[in-house]
Amino acid sequence: MTTGRTSAAPRHTAGALRLVEASTTRPRSVDINGYARQMTVHCPYLAPSLQQRLTSWTVYRADGDADAVEAELFHAGVQAAEWLRPLLNRPHGLLRCENIVLLGEVPDARHRDLMAWPHWALKNLYGPVGVTFGKFYAGEEEVTAAGHRIPAAPASFLPVRAAARRRDPRFLSATPDLAAALAAADDEVRDLALIGHNPSIHALADALAGEAEGDLLPRMNRTGFPASAIAVVTFTGSWKTLEHGAGMLAAFWSPHA
């Protein structure tokens, strides 16, 4: 399946969604930027994505019956996914997020109902090729899988992004800022130096090191990672998919070791 951002193929439901704003990082038709900033505490990828203007919003207004709006939401999702797919392997591709915003009311149909089957179909269609779809509803507070409450969205929308592998929550909870910094790294970068303070920098090194050369890991933990200490952790794969225990502690130096 390959389409562009627009399609000339005739559809009997065309027009059920009216385009309000084409893909933009600063939509004017809905106040979404403050909400997006609030959401950065729940997603380590969102802050670097916003900073690099890689989160965009396409805004539609419903202008048809429920069946037609559902069909057009599915079509809009296909367009967004096909636009996103070739970008995933480019620099910062895993930080890109296109959001399909739904405004307006449809008689006898909630946004939750209108988005249900398009979301299900799109998630199952594109999940195997590395694209995932979320769903948020206007005015409805959400709860994360970990039980954390997140703010109610100002508008209903389907986020479309890379299906990055879920990281171990121990890694993210201990070092959220450093995890976000790693997620923002370009995969063309082979070596990355992070300079920080304890307890975060020690927690990060310990979380990443699933194995170690010789007695390096107990020696690092025994010294408590004092000022000027250096740990070298090696791993294979993408910066975006680092998780607890993914690397090997290859070297450790401390002025007190």
N, C-alpha and C positions, 0 to 999 in steps of 0.2 A: 504494500500500500504506500503510495507516494503522492502527496498533494502539496500545494503551496499554501501561503497564508489565505488565499482566496481560490475559489473554484468556479468555473463556468458551467459545471454540470447542472442541468435543470433539476429542481426539487420542488415538489408540490407544497412543501412546508416553508419554502423560502419567504422571508419577510416576517416570520413569527418572532424573530429577534431583530430588533433595530439596533444597529451599531451606534453607540453614543460617543465612544472614544476608542480609537485604534490604539494598539499597544504603546503604552507610555509608562515611564517610571514615576511620573507625578500626575496622577489623574485629578481632574478638576470637578468632575461630576459626582464624586463620592470622596468623603474625608477618610482616607484609608491609611495615610502615612503614619499618623500617631499610633494607630492600632498595630501596624507592622513593627514599629520600634518596640512596643510592649511585648510583642511575640518573640523578640530576639532572646529572651531569657529561657525560652522553651526549645529553641532550635539553634545549634551551634553554627549552622550554615547561613542563617538569615542575616546576621550582622555583617559579615564580609560581603554577602550578596548585595545588601543595601548600600554599603560603602562604595562598591564598585559599579553601582547602578545596573545590576544584573537581575533585579526583580521588577517585572513589568506587569501592567494591568490593562486588559481589554474589557471595556464596559459595554454591556448590552442592556436594552430595555425590552421586556416581554410585550409582544403586540400580536397575540394570537391565542388560540385555545390550547389547552394543556398538552394534548398529543403533539401538536405542531411545535410548541416551545420545547418539549422534551427532545424531539427529533433534531431541532436546530442546536440545542445544547450539545448533543452528541456530535453533530457536524463541527461545531466550534471547537470541541475538544480534540477531534481528529486533526483539524488544522493546526492547533497549538502543538500537539504532539509531533506532527510531521515537521513542523518548523524547528522544534527543539532537538529532535533526534540527531541530525548531522552536527549539532553544536556540542554534543556531550563529550566528544573526544578532543575538542579544541581547548586552548588555555582557559581555565576557569569554567569549563563547561558544566561541571557538577554544581556550580553555584547559581546557574541560571534557573529562574522560576518565572513562568508565565501564568497569570491568574485570569480566569474567566469570571467576570463579575455580572451578576444578574440583578437588575432593578425592575421595578414595576410589579403589578399584581395580576394574577390570572384568576378569574372567577372559580370558586370552589376548589382551589388547589394551592397548597402551601409550597413555598420554595423547597422545603425538605422533600416533598413528594415529587416535585418537578425534576429535582436533581438526582433522585434515587437510582433509576435504571440507567440514565446516561453515565453516572459515576461508576456503577457496577460494570457496565459493558466496557467502558474505556479502561478501567483498572485491569480487567482481565485480558483485554486485547493488547495493551501496551506494556503490562508488567513484564512479560517474558523478554521484551527488547530493551529493558532498562529505563522505562518511563513510568512514573507513578502519578496517580491523581488523588487529591484530598478533597474534602468538602467541609464548608463552614456555612452556617446559616445566620442571617441577620438577626441580631438581638438575642441570640441563644448562646449562653455560656457553655463552654466545652470542658471536658475533663480528659487529661492525658492518660496514657496507658499506665503511668506510674501513680495516678490519682491526683495529679496537680491540676488545680483550676486555672483555666486560661480565660482571658476577657472575651465578652460577647463581641462578635464581628459587627461592624457598622453596615455591612452589606453581605449578601450571600455570594459565595464565590467558590470556584473549583481551582485549586492550585495545581499546576502541571510542572513537574520537575524530575530530575534524575532520581532513579530508585537506588540511592546510595545505601550500602549495607548498614544496618542498625549497629551502633556502637554499644559496647558494654557500659551500662549506666554507672558503674564504679569509676570508670575512666573520666566520664563527663562530669560527674558530680564533684569529683575532687579537684578538677582543673578546667573549669568551663571556659575561662578566658584563653588559656593556652591551647585548648582543644580547638577553639574557633580560629586561632592564629594558624594552627596546622592545616585546618580545613581550607583556609584561604590561599595556601601555597600552590604555586603553579607546578604541575606534575613534570615539567621540564627541568625543574630544580632538583638536583641530585643530593645536595648537602644543604642543610638548614640549621642555623644556630639560633637557639632561643636563650635569651638572657633574662633571668628573673630572680625572684626572692622566694624564700621558704615561707610557708610549707609547700607552696604550689609546685616549685621546680623539682623538689625532691619527690613529691607525689607523682608528678608526671613521669619522671625517669623510672620510678619503681613500678608504676602501672604499665608502662610500655615493655619493660624487660621481662619477657616470659622465660628467658634463659640467659645465661651469662657465661663468659669465659672464666674458668677457674673459680676463685672465691670472690669475684668482683662484686656480686650482688650483696652477700652478707657484709662485705667490707664497706660498701657504700652505705648500707643501712645502719651499720654500726657507728660510722662517723657522723651520721645525721646530716650529711651534705652541707658542710659549713661554707662560709663565704669563700669565693674563688674556686670552689670545687668544680670539676668538669666531668660530665658523663657523656660517653659516645654510645648511642643506640643505633643499631643497623636494622633494616627491615626491607622487605620487598613489597611492591604494590603501590597504590595511590595514596597520597597524603589524605585524601577524603575518606578513606576506608580504614584508617588506623583504629585499632581497638585494644582493649586490655590484653597484655601479654603477646602482642604481635611482633615485638622486636627482640633483639639480643643485645645485652650490655657487653659491648666489645672492649671498652676501656673506661677506667675511672681514675681520676687523679684528685687528690685533696692535699692541701698544705699540712693537714694534721694526720694524714694516713701513715 
